[in-house]
Amino acid sequence: MPFNLTHSIEMLQRTPAVLRAFLQGLSDHWLHANEGEGTWSPYDVVGHLIHGEKTDWIPRMEIILSDVADKTFEPFDRFAQLIQEQKPLDVLLNEFEALRAKSLRILQSRAISEDDLMKTGIHPAFGEVQLYQLLSTWVAHDLGHIAQISRVMAHQYKEDVGPWVAYLRILQP
């Protein structure tokens, strides 16, 4: 299926509501549980998504669409959320929702053409990437982290499900 901006926006605009419905009101048991040392909790994932809204998707899109000669992206700190001030989850969800709405307003205001989707920037690790690839990755990134949150939460019952673990793909290594 070729990239479609309208379909991408359909998914991107739902992520804040999905996270709110899934996480709001849960106990710390669920919000701060992880899969072991060096893994992220649902709370950490929300922080990571906030950091991405501020420093990744739209800033990189703007570089690609700009007229500047150097189209190199700033490196993205995938772990920045782990050193930020701890805030209540509701505050993070509100912040993410506001940032995502702003990002989507900017995205939609750009009236991106088919030619624009083929424009390129320079990723610090991958080299040349096209705008449609960046936008596709944004959608897949959201969906991957929603799946990650589900997996981390399911992991809390891995030992308790007993033999049913054989049927629960989410608990498979």
BELLINZI-V774246 format. One record per residue. N is the residue number from 1. PHI is phi in degrees with one decimal (999 if undefined). OMEGA is omega in whole degrees, 0 to 359 (* if undefined). Layout:
BEGIN
n:N phi:PHI omega:OMEGA
n:N phi:PHI omega:OMEGA
END
This chain:
BEGIN
n:1 phi:999 omega:179
n:2 phi:-69.1 omega:181
n:3 phi:-57.9 omega:178
n:4 phi:-136.2 omega:183
n:5 phi:-62.8 omega:180
n:6 phi:-60.6 omega:179
n:7 phi:-65.1 omega:179
n:8 phi:-63.8 omega:180
n:9 phi:-62.7 omega:177
n:10 phi:-53.4 omega:181
n:11 phi:-76.1 omega:184
n:12 phi:-60.3 omega:182
n:13 phi:-75.3 omega:181
n:14 phi:-88.6 omega:186
n:15 phi:-55.2 omega:180
n:16 phi:-59.1 omega:180
n:17 phi:-67.7 omega:178
n:18 phi:-62.0 omega:180
n:19 phi:-63.4 omega:180
n:20 phi:-63.1 omega:180
n:21 phi:-63.2 omega:184
n:22 phi:-78.2 omega:192
n:23 phi:-111.0 omega:186
n:24 phi:-61.1 omega:177
n:25 phi:86.5 omega:179
n:26 phi:-76.1 omega:178
n:27 phi:-73.1 omega:177
n:28 phi:-58.5 omega:177
n:29 phi:-52.0 omega:181
n:30 phi:-80.0 omega:187
n:31 phi:-71.8 omega:186
n:32 phi:-113.0 omega:176
n:33 phi:-74.5 omega:177
n:34 phi:-139.9 omega:181
n:35 phi:-104.8 omega:180
n:36 phi:125.8 omega:183
n:37 phi:-56.0 omega:178
n:38 phi:80.6 omega:179
n:39 phi:-111.1 omega:185
n:40 phi:-102.6 omega:173
n:41 phi:-89.1 omega:173
n:42 phi:-55.2 omega:177
n:43 phi:-59.4 omega:179
n:44 phi:-61.5 omega:181
n:45 phi:-63.4 omega:179
n:46 phi:-61.2 omega:177
n:47 phi:-60.6 omega:178
n:48 phi:-63.7 omega:179
n:49 phi:-64.2 omega:177
n:50 phi:-62.6 omega:180
n:51 phi:-59.4 omega:178
n:52 phi:-63.5 omega:178
n:53 phi:-62.9 omega:183
n:54 phi:-78.9 omega:193
n:55 phi:-125.6 omega:188
n:56 phi:-112.8 omega:196
n:57 phi:-61.1 omega:183
n:58 phi:-70.5 omega:177
n:59 phi:-56.8 omega:179
n:60 phi:-71.4 omega:176
n:61 phi:-60.6 omega:180
n:62 phi:-63.0 omega:176
n:63 phi:-63.3 omega:180
n:64 phi:-60.1 omega:185
n:65 phi:-83.4 omega:182
n:66 phi:-78.1 omega:177
n:67 phi:-99.4 omega:181
n:68 phi:-68.2 omega:181
n:69 phi:-73.1 omega:182
n:70 phi:-91.2 omega:183
n:71 phi:-102.5 omega:181
n:72 phi:-76.9 omega:178
n:73 phi:-76.7 omega:169
n:74 phi:-68.5 omega:175
n:75 phi:-60.2 omega:180
n:76 phi:-98.9 omega:178
n:77 phi:-85.7 omega:183
n:78 phi:-68.0 omega:184
n:79 phi:-116.9 omega:184
n:80 phi:-57.9 omega:183
n:81 phi:-65.7 omega:184
n:82 phi:-76.4 omega:180
n:83 phi:-112.9 omega:180
n:84 phi:-84.4 omega:178
n:85 phi:-57.3 omega:177
n:86 phi:-75.6 omega:179
n:87 phi:-123.4 omega:175
n:88 phi:-59.6 omega:182
n:89 phi:-55.8 omega:180
n:90 phi:-57.8 omega:178
n:91 phi:-64.6 omega:179
n:92 phi:-64.1 omega:180
n:93 phi:-62.8 omega:178
n:94 phi:-63.6 omega:179
n:95 phi:-63.5 omega:179
n:96 phi:-62.2 omega:180
n:97 phi:-59.1 omega:180
n:98 phi:-66.9 omega:179
n:99 phi:-64.7 omega:180
n:100 phi:-65.5 omega:178
n:101 phi:-60.7 omega:178
n:102 phi:-62.9 omega:179
n:103 phi:-59.0 omega:182
n:104 phi:-70.2 omega:175
n:105 phi:-61.8 omega:179
n:106 phi:-64.2 omega:180
n:107 phi:-56.7 omega:183
n:108 phi:-70.6 omega:181
n:109 phi:-72.7 omega:184
n:110 phi:-78.6 omega:180
n:111 phi:45.3 omega:186
n:112 phi:-67.8 omega:180
n:113 phi:-95.6 omega:175
n:114 phi:-60.8 omega:177
n:115 phi:-64.3 omega:178
n:116 phi:-60.4 omega:182
n:117 phi:-61.9 omega:181
n:118 phi:-91.1 omega:179
n:119 phi:-66.6 omega:188
n:120 phi:-123.8 omega:170
n:121 phi:-133.9 omega:182
n:122 phi:-114.7 omega:177
n:123 phi:-81.2 omega:183
n:124 phi:-60.7 omega:181
n:125 phi:-105.3 omega:188
n:126 phi:-98.9 omega:185
n:127 phi:82.4 omega:186
n:128 phi:-67.0 omega:176
n:129 phi:-133.6 omega:181
n:130 phi:-99.3 omega:182
n:131 phi:-57.9 omega:181
n:132 phi:-62.3 omega:177
n:133 phi:-69.4 omega:177
n:134 phi:-60.4 omega:182
n:135 phi:-67.8 omega:175
n:136 phi:-63.0 omega:180
n:137 phi:-65.2 omega:178
n:138 phi:-57.6 omega:179
n:139 phi:-65.1 omega:181
n:140 phi:-62.5 omega:178
n:141 phi:-61.3 omega:177
n:142 phi:-57.5 omega:183
n:143 phi:-63.9 omega:178
n:144 phi:-63.1 omega:180
n:145 phi:-74.8 omega:173
n:146 phi:-64.1 omega:177
n:147 phi:-64.3 omega:179
n:148 phi:-61.0 omega:179
n:149 phi:-59.6 omega:178
n:150 phi:-61.2 omega:181
n:151 phi:-64.2 omega:180
n:152 phi:-61.3 omega:180
n:153 phi:-69.0 omega:177
n:154 phi:-62.9 omega:181
n:155 phi:-56.6 omega:181
n:156 phi:-64.8 omega:179
n:157 phi:-112.8 omega:185
n:158 phi:-55.1 omega:181
n:159 phi:-74.4 omega:186
n:160 phi:-79.5 omega:181
n:161 phi:-77.4 omega:178
n:162 phi:60.0 omega:186
n:163 phi:-66.8 omega:179
n:164 phi:-66.2 omega:178
n:165 phi:-54.5 omega:180
n:166 phi:-63.3 omega:181
n:167 phi:-101.4 omega:185
n:168 phi:-106.3 omega:183
n:169 phi:-54.8 omega:181
n:170 phi:-63.5 omega:180
n:171 phi:-102.8 omega:179
n:172 phi:-81.9 omega:178
n:173 phi:-67.8 omega:*
END
